[in-house]
Amino acid sequence: MLDRSPGEPLSPAREFGEEVKAAREARGWTQEQLADALHCGQPYVSKVERGEQLASAAFAKQCDRVFGTPGTYARMRQRAADAGSPTWFIPYLQLEREARAICNYSTTRVTGMLQTPEYAEHVFRAANPHESVDQIRARIERRMQRREVFDRPNPPALWVILYEAALWSNVGGPEVMSNQLRRLLTASEVPHINLQVFPYSAGTAARGGPFTVLTTQDGTDVLYEETYTRGQVSDSAEVVASAQAAFERLRADALSRQESLSLIRHVMEAYSHEHHLRPFRRHMEEIQPQRGEQRRMPRMGPRVRLIRHRTDPRQ
């Protein structure tokens, strides 16, 4: 018996869960028995069946194995994961799941695949101020599910170039930003993830807006770009080649991997200690003297003697 109001539409996660429950009950199994067959815990099965959590891709694949279905649950689960995403975004999601390589340039925000849930929440809330808590939560869950692409046996190579502004944008406050930057440092330790920062000091970037170039398993390259209202996938050879050339120039002008990580640590420390956020200086000659410091900077221009007029104390 369904524990929802008559006429209330099923959420995609709930619809998937009820299909799992129906198949389980048709075999006369308990949740514990199904959990054993799927190599997971009974609480997880319970949450999936009630629609409280969308099943993972691995769970759906195991369901196909246990129930003897030819990819039915995997496809059903994927439709559930895509549900709620804009129709124009679904083609990109399909390409992302099957990509061999992903090259992304982000300008003011950390790319979605590397965001923490807290960071994503503030990004979504700022862009969708009238949505309910549940709607925002659903958006966050869909974004976090995109990380599953890295759980497959041969995950795509991810190369991310972040414009420095993305590090200094105080999304959600110091604690959220500190955790987000820590997440970037952790991600950089994964062999197939490369992270660079394009610094302010590099001047004008080769491309003004964010974009992503994906390489599919058959070697086809496609470009994905977003405007204010929607995104678009293009496989035009000329358009893709232009984006690839821009990405190569961005990569050449960006900080090295070690310099990028040093900058991220510097910004993270500033957020963690709630210090006044100061730009990161790559070279010693860029350091500005602070009050009380004894550092002497090279004198530029002719030496000029300053004449100070003392005030007569008798006046």
N, C-alpha and C positions, 0 to 999 in steps of 0.2 A: 504494500500500500504506500502511495506517495505521500510524503509529508510536506505538501505544498498546496496552496490554495487552488481551487478549480480554475482553469483558464490561465493560470500563471505560466508564462513561457519558461521552458527549460534553458538554463545556461548551457553553453557548449560543453563545459566540464561536467555538468550534471548529466547531460544527455549521454556522454561517453560513459560515465560511471554507471548509469542505469543499464546500458548495454552489457557492461561487464557483469553486473549483478544478475541480469537475466540469463546470461550464459552460465554463470556459476550455479544458479538455482536449478537450471535445466539438467545439470549433472548431479544435483543433490549434494553439492559440496557446501561446507561451511566456509566462512572467511578465512579461518585458520588453515583449512585444507588448500584453498586457492593460494594463500600466501606461501605455503610450503612449495607448491608447484611452480610458483613464479619466483621463488628465491627472494622473498622480501618479507617485511613484517606485517602482521595482521592490522595494526593501526593504520598503516599506509593504505592497505586495501580498503579499509573502512572509509577513510577520507576520500579516496577516489570514487567509491560507489556513491557517496553522499554529495559529490560534486564540490567538496570543500577544497580540493586540490586537483589541478589537471595532471593526469598521469604523465610520467616522463616518457620519452621516446623508447627507452629501454623496456619500460613496463609494457607498453603497447606491443612491442616486438615479442616479448615473452607471452603475452596473451595470444598472439597469432600462433605461437608454437604450441601452447597448451591446448588451445581450443581447435587447432588444426585449420585455421583460416589463412588464405593466401594473401597476407598483408592487409586484411580488412581493418584490423584494429589500428595498425600503423597509419593507414590513410585517414581513418576516422579521427584519430588523435591529432593528426596534422591539421585537419580541417578545423578542429576545435581550437587548436593553437592559433590559427590564422583568423578565426572569427573575432570580430571587434576591431581588427586592423583595417585601415582604409583600403578600398579595393585597389587603388593605385600602388599601394605598398606591398601587396601580396606577391606580385611578380619578383620584386627585389628579394623578399624573404625566401622564395623558392631558389633563386640564384645563390643566395648566401649559404643556404643549407648544402648546396652541391658544389660550392666553389673550391677550387684548388689553391687560389691565392686571393687575398683581399688587401688592397692598398687604399688607405683612407687618410684624407686630410681634413682636420676639424679646426674651426677657427675660434668660436667663443664658448663652446661646450665640449666636454669630454665625449668621445664617440660612444654611442649607445651600448656597444658590446662590452665596454670596459667600465660602465657606470656601476656604482653601488646602488642598492635599493633606495637608500635615503637621498642620495643625489638625484636619482631619477624621479623620486617623488616631488622634489622641489621644482625640477624642470617641468614636469607635467602639470603641477599645480599652477605655476606661473603662466603656462600656455593655455590652461583650461580652468579658469577660476570658478566657473559655475558648475563643474562636475562634482558628483557626490564622492564620498570617501570610497565607496565600493568601486565606482568607475575608475578612480585614480589607481586603486589597488589592482584592478584588472589590467590596466596599462602597464603597471610595474611588473606584474607577473609575466606578461607577454614579452617584455623587454628582457627579463632575466632568463626566460626560456631560450632566447636566442643563443645563449652561451653553450647550449647542448651541442652545437656544431663542433665544439672543441673536444667533445667526449667520444667522438667516433674514432675508429682505428687509425685513419689517416686524416687528421684535422687539417684545415687550410692554414697556409702561412699568412699571418696577419702583420702588415706593416702600417703603423700609425704615425702620422706626423701631426703633432699638436701645436697650434700657434700659441705663443706664450700667454696671450690674453686668457686662454682657457684655464690656465693655472691660477691666475690672479682674480678671476671672476668669483666673488664670494657667494657661491650658490649654497644656500641653506645655513650659512654661518661657519665659524672656524672649525667646529667639531666635524661637521659633514664634509667640509673641504679637506681637513686633515686625513680623515678616513678614506676619502676618494683618492687622494694622492698616494696614500699607502697602498691602495689597491693597484694603482698604476705601477708602483715599484714591484709589487708581488707579481703582477702580470708580466713584467719585463724579464722575470727569471725563467719563464716558460720558453723552451728552445724555439718554438715556431712563432713567437710573438716578438716583433721588433718595434721599439718605441723611440722616437726622436722628437725634439722640441725645436720649433722654428722661433728663434729669439727676436725680440724687438730690434736688437742691434744689427740684424741681417738686412734691414731695410724693407723695401717693398716686396711682398711675396709674389710668386709667379702666377698665382691665381687668387682672386679675392674671396670667393665663397668656398664652402666645404664641398667635397665630392668624394666618390668612391669608385675605384676601378676594380672589377672582379674578373678573375680568370676561371673559366669553367673547366671541368674535367677533360673536355676535348680540346682545350687550348683556346677557346673563343674568349675574347676580351669584350666586356661591356662596361658602360659608364652609367653611374647612378648619381643624379643631382636632385636637390630639393629647392623649391621656391618657398615663398611664405605660406602657400596654401596646399601644395602637393609636391610629389616627387615624380621623377621620370627616368625610365631605363632606356638607354640608347645603345644600339650595336652598330651604328654608322662607323665605318672604318676611319673616316676623316675626323669625326668628333672624338672617338676613343683615342686616336693617335695624338691629338692635341692635348687631351687630358693626361695621357701617359708622359708626354714631354714636360708638361707643367709639373707633374709629380717628381720627375727626375731632377728638375731644377730646384724644387722645394727640398728634396732630399740632400742635394749637394750643398745648399745654403744653410741647412739645419745644423744644430749642434750634433756632435758625435754622440754615440750611445752613452759613453761615460759622462760627458758634459751634460747631457740631457738628464740623466739620473741625478747628477749633482744639483742641477737646478731644481728638480722636483723635490729633492730632500730639503733644499734651502727653503722653498716655499712652504713645505709641510711643517718644518720646524717653526717658521713664522706663525703659521696658523695654530700649531699645537701650543705655543707659548703665548699666543694672542699678542705678539709684538706688533709694532707698527710695521706694516708690510712694505718692504723696500725692494726695489729691483735687484736682481742678481747681477753681480759684476764678474765678467769672465776674466778680465785682465787687471793687473794691479794698477796700471795707469788710469783705469776708469774709476778707481775708488776716490770718493770725495772726502776731503778732510772733515772730521767732526770736531766739535769743541773739546778741548782738553787733550787732543791727540798731538803727538810730536812728529808725525809724518810730514816730510817736506816734499812739496810737489815741484817739478821743474818750472822755473820761471819762464814765462812766455813774453816776448817783446822786450823793449828797453827797460833798464832799471830807472825807476823814477823815485826821487827822494821826496818823501812826504814831509811837509812843514806843518807842524801842529802849533797853533797859537794857544798859549796858556792864559787862563783867565787870571787877571790881577786880583788877589784876595782882598786888596784894599778897596776895590770897587764895589 
